[in-house]
């Protein structure tokens, strides 16, 4: 659906495989992935270099600054690597305000080196930006003024001349090698639909380019073109995004359907819950609750769109309602069943699934003192809203219904007033 | 990107990948606006040509369908908008092909999920060639009272409600297509309405940007104020900030960037739109709103206050005398679609076809009410399926097995009989399977294979009237009718047809009663006394035994049995059975690569 970060292990795997295919450059890098499921004996059978070289081990979890955080161990033998991993697997770390356990490591040969080069390629709207520096490594940010940059417009093709300004100050004996390498990496970047790629650093081993650290981001909408080239590839969730069982249920529902079903719990004790149609509108409902000063009461972010089937909406709504009605504390709660004015989605049809779920959860809704606010427009909305109104009467749950005559987010204010009012 | 107007009341589009509803909605909008020409000039549907019938008001019009973009463009040189409803897999290639046509100026891409690298090629091409790309992942856009793309602005009711059938003074641009419709409504509520509205789509790299359209709106004299709905992620809003700072925009801009809630998420978050991703601080909604505010845009404190901000800005323009009052027009009424009127219970219409044997509307097809899963799980046979589809009931196993025996016995009878011969000749003439098959089937009739029904009819009539075989046979003779089901070219009293014997044996073992067959045998005994080859043949055996099946099973009323015989069900058995053989003969000839058959002269008597 968009740009997705991939693990360092996969970035290097793709680079090695396709640099050879596209540029005839054979990288001497080796990497192995270690998770909870890894059997070290089996892994060593497959990757014999593990037992014959000194190793580096680090978490492969889409976050950087691992060296600065003391999460990288150098110059270990395999037993020490196993020991290092064992001590840290599943242990929570905090990175940039996100706390999550470490589940995946990358193990590679330890390569003593002096020179550290920096290379990054970023896909921009009108072309790609290539940045290179001979002063790479963990101090890159401090040395940002030494980074050289070229912009290659989309309509121009990559040539050695394009790279020339990047490498102009390199000693003659390495310039050609590194120029070709940059050109090759760019070809891989284009051919595999990368949207971002960074090596910080890469070095030269026996005069040949050797990436030590690498980050990559692919455009996963291009998956249909790249199935074969990408091979078995994982798109891990951003670091710190640990799905609760309910969230992962919706996540799996979302992956199975052509529609879009999103659900994130922000605060399980929140008293304002949302279930909103449309990618744009769902963000605005969450915004509005926050902008009105009640971010702390917002239970979740939820979006459904792309014409989900009635049964999918039912399963989805059940989960939202279960979370919204969990652990009643005697205080009032509000549920926003919101949406803009649809262009072509049949409102009555999508409401059928929600209505079925509300009916099923009648007693839970009452126990949680839930007040329901509905706002929606679009094809067949009159029928959909009438059904909702009838449901409120049928269940005896407080339920207010609004159409396009009302503002879209007016029900946010009503919900806030409701939960803040006494009794 | 081009500046100023991109649509007018005369704009015509080519529509790629036929979709009935969005095209009809465009044409309904045209009618509402009082356009004289439909806004869709032609449809491109790869691989098909002809016309599509659609409504333009009360009238039906035929819109030409072309199989290629090039053909459509040369047939409709004045159509300069290309509306691309291709899937995300093929949208980029077809959009590029359209951009390369000299007649096309604007390409709108509806599909969501077009790879970024493909969109970038479209952007580069459009920039160099001064063309406009809307989308991908957009619903499109609308110029009020003039032209609308696809599903933009939803239903006719909504278009009327939002007064989109006539131009107002507000230029609007957003990322989200869903929210654009919401804002058309909001803007209609607090201003004189939309002049033009564009949804650029939620991708990271939209074909044209928010600021592209804002700058364009600035150049359109009828647009008096501009409303922008941005979104977190990306930096597009900053080019708008730059344009405002450089005073390139002389009209009031009311802007809101959604996504302030991103800070409530602990980790990086990807919202519904591909471009709506929390990134650095600069890409946050808060930072963009702040920058827009500082650059001089009217920025509310929340989305909830957006409407008031738009209202106040508009009222100020009115006070300053900058708004020319809009002349209100009464849009014509659009006739309601029959399907919709039926659904809402307003009208009823007679059906033109009735079917009682099968129904494919549910989760699985049903034969005579029996779902396919039951048929498979219970191990139904072909005979059971025939009994469901022909007789609309489940017959006992002995009956369905009898049906299968009939089919097996009649499946083929060698290459020399007229049906097989015709099939062989046709197959050898290089014709396809269906032609070869029907050429054989067409020989089935009174002289070949079609005697089962007649045999059943005459035996039943004679038996039920209590005629003796003598009275029956002689009565037929008087009328000059040969007794159907009796007589064989080769078989005789001493060389009985093995197939007849097998049928009789099966019936004796399984049927509760064989009174019709007994009668047929009595008739045979009488006819054999007249000539040695007047044996009961396979048609006569099946015909009489089927009468026993129908009456003996107790599952058919007398009236039903008469109807079955009358309609000619039993010849159906032969047609079905022999199709098996005829298909076999076709394959046989093709496999053997037999050349065209020509009958030898020597075998023809040429005479006068």
Interface residues (C-beta under 8 A of the other chain):
Chain A: X1 X2 X3 X97 X98 X99 X100 X123 X125 X126 X127 X153 X154 X155 X190 X193 X195 X219 X221 X222 X224 X225 X237 X238 X239 X240 X241 X260 X262 X264 X266 X277 X278 X279 X280 X281 X282 X283 X284 X286 X287 X288 X289 X290 X291 X292 X295 X298 X301 X303 X305 X339 X340 X341 X342 X343 X344 X377 X378 X379 X404 X407 X408 X409 X410 X412 X413
Chain B: X21 X22 X88 X89 X113 X114 X115 X116 X117 X118 X120 X121 X123 X124 X125 X127 X128 X139 X151 X152 X153 X154 X155 X158 X161 X174 X175 X176 X177 X178 X179 X181 X182 X184 X185 X186 X202 X204 X205 X229 X231 X232 X258 X259 X260 X261 X264 X265 X266 X267 X268 X269 X270 X271 X272 X273 X274 X275 X276 X277 X285 X301 X302 X303 X304 X307
